[in-house]
Amino acid sequence: VCGRLSMLGLMAWPLADDGAVLEQAASSLEPKADLAKFDTGQAQEIAGGYGIGSSPAVILCSSGREFDRTAGAMELSRLLMWARSVVAKISSN
């Protein structure tokens, strides 16, 4: 799942607002990041594999390596600020 630069959104449904924020963030970060969104209730193996204990959770990873994660609902501007700072760190390596 963690391919080149991926933003994984793991959430319990129905959290439509969180899903919309993730999709807006993904479109703002393209082409630097891809979004993979999972329902933790339906994708328990994936959630368990990433040690997701709370929902929603967002993980930024590149080339199979996790770089950072955040949990809990947040506004688009805050999510983008967090994601862009992580993308900048990844890009400088």
C-alpha positions as CSV (number, residue, x, y, z in Angstrom):
1,V,0.0,0.0,0.0
2,C,2.9,2.4,0.8
3,G,4.2,2.9,-2.7
4,R,6.1,6.0,-3.8
5,L,4.7,8.8,-1.7
6,S,1.3,7.7,-0.3
7,M,-1.1,9.3,2.2
8,L,-3.1,6.6,3.9
9,G,-6.4,7.6,5.4
10,L,-7.7,5.0,7.8
11,M,-11.1,5.8,9.3
12,A,-14.2,4.2,10.7
13,W,-17.4,5.0,8.7
14,P,-19.6,6.9,8.6
15,L,-17.2,9.9,8.9
16,A,-18.1,11.6,5.6
17,D,-16.6,14.9,6.7
18,D,-13.2,13.3,7.4
19,G,-13.4,11.5,4.1
20,A,-14.1,14.8,2.2
21,V,-11.2,16.5,4.0
22,L,-8.8,13.6,3.0
23,E,-9.9,13.8,-0.6
24,Q,-9.5,17.6,-0.7
25,A,-6.0,17.2,0.9
26,A,-5.1,14.5,-1.6
27,S,-6.1,16.7,-4.6
28,S,-4.1,19.6,-3.2
29,L,-1.0,17.4,-2.7
30,E,-1.2,15.8,-6.2
31,P,1.1,14.8,-7.9
32,K,3.4,14.6,-4.8
33,A,1.1,12.2,-2.9
34,D,-1.4,9.6,-3.6
35,L,-4.4,8.9,-1.3
36,A,-5.4,5.4,-0.2
37,K,-8.5,5.5,2.0
38,F,-9.6,2.5,4.1
39,D,-12.6,1.8,6.3
40,T,-10.9,0.3,9.4
41,G,-14.0,-1.9,10.0
42,Q,-13.7,-3.4,6.6
43,A,-9.9,-3.4,6.3
44,Q,-8.9,-4.7,9.7
45,E,-5.8,-6.4,8.4
46,I,-4.5,-3.2,6.9
47,A,-5.4,-1.2,10.0
48,G,-3.8,-3.8,12.3
49,G,-0.7,-3.9,10.1
50,Y,-0.1,-0.2,10.6
51,G,-1.0,-0.4,14.3
52,I,-4.0,1.9,14.0
53,G,-5.6,2.3,17.4
54,S,-7.8,5.3,16.8
55,S,-9.7,6.6,13.8
56,P,-9.4,8.6,11.7
57,A,-5.7,8.2,11.2
58,V,-3.5,9.5,8.4
59,I,-0.1,8.0,7.6
60,L,2.4,9.5,5.1
61,C,4.9,7.0,3.7
62,S,7.2,6.7,0.8
63,S,8.8,3.6,-0.8
64,G,7.3,1.4,1.8
65,R,8.6,3.4,4.7
66,E,6.4,5.3,7.2
67,F,7.5,8.9,7.7
68,D,4.9,10.3,10.0
69,R,1.3,9.9,11.2
70,T,-1.4,11.8,12.8
71,A,-4.7,10.8,14.3
72,G,-8.0,12.5,15.0
73,A,-10.2,14.7,12.9
74,M,-8.7,18.0,11.7
75,E,-9.6,20.8,9.4
76,L,-8.2,20.8,5.8
77,S,-5.8,23.7,6.5
78,R,-4.2,21.9,9.4
79,L,-4.0,18.6,7.6
80,L,-2.4,20.3,4.6
81,M,0.1,22.1,6.8
82,W,1.1,18.8,8.5
83,A,1.3,16.9,5.2
84,R,3.3,19.6,3.4
85,S,5.9,19.7,6.2
86,V,6.3,15.9,6.0
87,V,6.5,16.0,2.2
88,A,9.2,18.7,2.5
89,K,11.2,16.6,4.9
90,I,10.9,13.6,2.6
91,S,11.9,15.6,-0.4
92,S,15.0,17.0,1.3
93,N,16.3,13.4,2.0
